[in-house]
């Protein structure tokens, strides 16, 4: 079903069964598969491939040679009906690859809204990206990686499969992330290690002095107390009852499976 207000270049191929909503622009030499749904205002510049059970939300801008929803690189994949879901207002630059999920994961690779994926970013199967994230050029996420809201990952960084990167984290360029990164942290290196708090980013997002002070206290408990994670968890859980921003640490602990960077 193709809305009459959409534009499809004569050289583009849109397979029968695809759903193309109002004001969608599909540029020259694009390919859109039969199970794809693209919603209002999204732009495919040119030479973009969108395949499989892929849903792309509203007002996204996708640049040339991006590949979205194609078969993943997991050798266990056996053509199960897995999918890709992308939210609204994302900017997806040249040569970005976003692969469909697997049955062994959650059946879906999911991108939120208001993200910037720069040139050559690779999002592997079953990854979950939150909202308002920036992944710089050549960032590579292994399968099953979770990236929470407001994360910035510097160029040429690789993230090991199953890692969790907490909200408001900044990862420096050319890093290798092999363990989970708690919220609010700056991390860099191979293997990535903590370098303090992302204070400038938090201030830009409106965190007040009281919240910043409490987040700093948690950082000190985690990294300067000399205690193990299991020893400090009860104290952090107690602090989270007094400040909702600290709750992000508690939620992170529940999802962390690869160990935390120290």
C-alpha positions in Angstrom: 0.0 0.0 0.0 1.6 3.3 -1.2 0.1 6.6 -0.1 -0.6 8.9 -3.0 1.3 11.8 -1.3 4.6 9.8 -1.1 7.3 10.2 -3.8 9.0 7.2 -5.3 11.7 7.7 -7.8 11.2 5.8 -11.1 14.5 3.9 -10.6 13.5 2.7 -7.0 12.0 -0.7 -6.4 9.2 -1.0 -3.9 7.9 -4.6 -3.6 4.2 -5.3 -3.5 3.0 -5.5 0.0 5.2 -2.8 1.4 3.4 0.0 3.3 4.5 3.5 2.4 2.8 6.2 4.4 2.1 9.9 3.6 4.9 12.2 2.5 7.6 9.5 2.4 10.4 10.2 -0.1 12.1 7.2 -1.7 15.0 8.4 -3.8 16.9 6.9 -6.8 17.9 3.3 -6.8 16.5 2.4 -3.4 15.1 -1.0 -2.7 12.2 -1.6 -0.2 11.1 -5.2 0.5 7.5 -6.5 0.6 7.3 -6.7 4.4 8.6 -3.2 5.1 6.5 -0.4 6.7 7.7 3.2 6.4 5.7 5.9 8.2 5.1 9.6 7.5 7.8 12.0 6.4 10.7 9.6 6.3 13.3 10.2 3.6 15.4 7.6 1.9 18.0 9.6 0.0 19.3 7.1 -2.6 20.7 3.6 -2.9 19.1 2.6 0.4 18.1 -1.0 1.0 15.3 -1.8 3.5 14.4 -5.4 3.7 12.7 -8.0 5.9 10.1 -7.3 8.6 11.2 -3.7 9.2 9.3 -0.8 10.6 10.7 2.7 10.2 8.8 5.4 12.0 8.2 9.1 11.2 10.5 11.8 9.9 13.7 9.7 9.7 16.4 10.7 7.3 18.4 7.8 5.8 21.4 8.5 3.6 22.8 6.6 0.7 24.0 3.0 0.9 22.5 2.3 4.3 21.3 -1.3 4.7 18.4 -1.9 7.1 16.7 -5.2 8.0 18.9 -7.5 6.1 19.9 -11.0 7.2 22.1 -10.9 10.3 25.6 -12.4 10.6 24.7 -14.9 13.3 25.4 -18.4 11.8 22.5 -19.8 13.9 20.0 -17.7 12.0 17.7 -19.9 9.9 15.5 -17.4 8.3 13.2 -17.0 11.3 10.6 -14.1 11.0 12.6 -11.6 13.1 12.5 -7.9 12.6 13.9 -4.4 12.9 12.0 -1.5 14.6 13.1 2.1 14.2 11.5 5.1 16.0 11.1 8.7 14.8 13.4 11.5 13.8 16.6 9.5 13.5 19.4 10.6 11.3 21.1 7.5 9.7 24.1 8.4 7.6 25.9 6.8 4.8 26.8 3.0 4.9 25.0 2.3 8.2 24.0 -1.3 8.6 21.2 -2.4 11.0 20.6 -6.2 11.0 17.4 -8.0 11.9 17.1 -9.9 15.3 17.4 -13.6 16.0 15.1 -16.1 17.6 17.8 -16.7 20.3 17.5 -13.0 21.2 14.3 -11.0 21.5 13.5 -11.4 17.8 14.1 -7.7 17.2 16.8 -5.2 16.7 15.4 -1.9 18.0 16.4 1.7 17.6 14.5 4.4 19.5 14.0 8.1 18.4 16.2 11.2 17.9 19.4 9.3 17.4 22.3 10.1 15.1 24.1 7.2 13.6 27.2 8.5 11.7 28.9 7.0 8.7 29.7 3.2 8.7 28.0 2.5 12.1 27.1 -1.2 12.4 24.2 -2.3 14.7 24.2 -6.1 14.9 21.3 -8.4 15.6 19.2 -8.0 18.8 20.7 -4.7 19.8 18.5 -2.2 21.6 19.4 1.5 21.2 17.5 4.1 23.3 16.7 7.7 22.5 18.9 10.7 21.8 22.1 8.7 21.3 25.1 9.6 19.1 27.2 6.9 17.6 30.1 8.4 15.7 31.8 7.1 12.6 32.7 3.4 12.4 31.2 2.4 15.8 30.5 -1.3 15.8 28.0 -3.0 18.2 28.1 -6.7 18.6 24.9 -8.7 19.0 22.6 -8.2 21.9 24.2 -4.9 23.0 21.9 -2.5 24.9 22.6 1.2 24.7 20.4 3.4 27.0 19.3 7.0 26.4 21.6 9.9 25.8 24.7 7.8 25.2 27.6 9.2 23.1 30.1 6.6 21.6 33.2 8.0 19.9 34.4 6.9 16.5 36.1 3.6 15.8 34.8 2.1 19.1 33.8 -1.6 19.2 31.4 -2.9 21.8 31.4 -6.6 22.8 28.2 -8.6 22.4 25.8 -8.6 25.4 27.3 -5.5 26.9 25.0 -2.9 28.6 25.9 0.8 28.3 24.0 2.9 30.8 22.2 6.2 30.2 24.2 9.4 29.8 27.5 7.5 29.3 30.2 8.9 27.1 32.7 6.5 25.5 35.8 7.9 24.0 36.9 7.2 20.5 39.0 4.1 19.5 37.8 2.2 22.6 37.1 -1.5 23.1 34.2 -2.1 25.4 34.2 -5.6 26.8 32.2 -5.1 30.0 29.1 -3.2 31.1 29.4 0.6 31.8 27.2 2.1 34.5 25.1 5.3 33.9 26.7 8.7 33.8 30.3 7.5 33.3 33.0 8.6 31.0 34.9 5.5 29.7 37.8 5.1 27.3 40.6 2.7 26.3 41.1 -0.8 25.2 39.7 -2.3 27.4 37.6 0.7 28.4 38.1 1.9 31.9 36.2 4.7 33.9 37.5 8.3 33.7 35.0 10.1 36.0 31.5 11.4 35.4 30.0 12.9 32.2 29.4 16.1 34.2 29.2 18.5 31.2 26.6 16.3 29.4 24.5 16.1 32.5 24.6 19.9 33.0 23.5 20.4 29.4 20.5 18.1 30.1 19.4 20.1 33.1 20.6 18.0 36.1 20.7 20.2 39.2 23.5 20.5 41.7 21.8 18.3 44.2 21.4 15.4 41.7 25.0 15.9 40.5 26.3 15.7 44.0 24.4 12.5 44.7 25.6 10.9 41.4 29.2 11.9 42.4 28.7 10.1 45.7 27.6 6.9 44.0 30.7 7.2 41.7 32.9 7.4 44.7 31.2 4.4 46.3 31.6 2.4 43.2 35.2 3.3 42.3 37.0 4.8 45.3 35.7 2.8 48.3 37.8 -0.2 47.7 34.8 -2.4 48.2 33.3 -5.0 45.9 30.2 -4.4 43.9 28.2 -6.8 46.1 29.4 -4.8 49.1 28.3 -1.4 47.8 25.0 -2.4 46.1 22.9 -2.1 49.3 24.1 1.4 50.0 23.3 2.5 46.4 19.9 0.9 46.5 19.2 2.9 49.7 20.4 6.1 48.1 18.1 5.4 45.1 15.1 5.7 47.4 16.0 9.4 48.0 16.8 10.4 44.4 15.2 9.0 41.2 18.4 9.7 39.2 20.3 7.1 41.3 17.6 4.6 40.4 19.4 4.3 37.0 22.3 2.6 38.8 19.9 0.1 40.4 18.2 -0.7 37.1 21.6 -1.1 35.5 22.7 -3.6 38.1 19.7 -5.8 37.4 20.6 -6.0 33.7 24.3 -6.3 33.9 25.6 -9.7 33.0 29.2 -9.2 31.8 30.6 -7.5 34.9 31.2 -3.8 35.3 34.2 -1.8 34.1 36.5 -1.0 37.1 
